[in-house]
């Protein structure tokens, strides 16, 4: 017997899971490496 509601439930779970993983990819925009000078300034601010 074909149970369409079970397949519909799995399809909804699959779509929601995939969309949540894709939306959680991180920061929007181009990736960059911070300047070493900026990194040093942040470390000294944390110590004070």
C-alpha positions as YAML, in Angstrom:
chain: A
units: angstrom
residues:
- id: 1
  name: UNK
  ca: [0.00, 0.00, 0.00]
- id: 2
  name: UNK
  ca: [1.31, 3.45, -0.97]
- id: 3
  name: UNK
  ca: [1.40, 5.92, 1.90]
- id: 4
  name: UNK
  ca: [1.88, 9.36, 0.36]
- id: 5
  name: UNK
  ca: [1.93, 11.18, 3.69]
- id: 6
  name: UNK
  ca: [5.05, 9.32, 4.83]
- id: 7
  name: UNK
  ca: [6.92, 10.27, 1.65]
- id: 8
  name: UNK
  ca: [5.68, 13.84, 1.95]
- id: 9
  name: UNK
  ca: [6.97, 14.02, 5.52]
- id: 10
  name: UNK
  ca: [10.41, 12.76, 4.49]
- id: 11
  name: UNK
  ca: [10.48, 15.19, 1.58]
- id: 12
  name: UNK
  ca: [9.67, 18.13, 3.89]
- id: 13
  name: UNK
  ca: [12.35, 17.02, 6.37]
- id: 14
  name: UNK
  ca: [14.89, 16.67, 3.57]
- id: 15
  name: UNK
  ca: [14.11, 20.09, 2.08]
- id: 16
  name: UNK
  ca: [14.16, 21.87, 5.45]
- id: 17
  name: UNK
  ca: [17.38, 20.14, 6.50]
- id: 18
  name: UNK
  ca: [19.13, 20.96, 3.24]
- id: 19
  name: UNK
  ca: [18.01, 24.58, 3.28]
- id: 20
  name: UNK
  ca: [19.11, 25.05, 6.90]
- id: 21
  name: UNK
  ca: [22.55, 23.62, 6.13]
- id: 22
  name: UNK
  ca: [22.96, 25.84, 3.09]
- id: 23
  name: UNK
  ca: [21.85, 28.96, 4.95]
- id: 24
  name: UNK
  ca: [24.34, 28.27, 7.75]
- id: 25
  name: UNK
  ca: [27.39, 28.58, 5.51]
- id: 26
  name: UNK
  ca: [28.78, 31.49, 7.50]
- id: 27
  name: UNK
  ca: [29.55, 35.10, 6.87]
- id: 28
  name: UNK
  ca: [28.11, 36.64, 3.74]
- id: 29
  name: UNK
  ca: [30.47, 38.33, 1.32]
- id: 30
  name: UNK
  ca: [34.01, 37.64, 0.21]
- id: 31
  name: UNK
  ca: [36.40, 35.79, 2.48]
- id: 32
  name: UNK
  ca: [39.56, 37.59, 3.59]
- id: 33
  name: UNK
  ca: [42.49, 37.15, 5.91]
- id: 34
  name: UNK
  ca: [42.85, 39.83, 8.61]
- id: 35
  name: UNK
  ca: [45.99, 41.93, 8.62]
- id: 36
  name: UNK
  ca: [48.59, 40.78, 11.18]
- id: 37
  name: UNK
  ca: [48.75, 44.32, 12.62]
- id: 38
  name: UNK
  ca: [45.02, 44.30, 13.32]
- id: 39
  name: UNK
  ca: [45.33, 40.93, 14.98]
- id: 40
  name: UNK
  ca: [48.08, 42.22, 17.30]
- id: 41
  name: UNK
  ca: [46.00, 45.27, 18.25]
- id: 42
  name: UNK
  ca: [43.05, 43.07, 19.22]
- id: 43
  name: UNK
  ca: [45.29, 40.88, 21.39]
- id: 44
  name: UNK
  ca: [46.68, 43.89, 23.25]
- id: 45
  name: UNK
  ca: [43.18, 45.30, 23.81]
- id: 46
  name: UNK
  ca: [42.08, 42.00, 25.36]
- id: 47
  name: UNK
  ca: [44.98, 42.05, 27.83]
- id: 48
  name: UNK
  ca: [44.22, 45.55, 29.12]
...
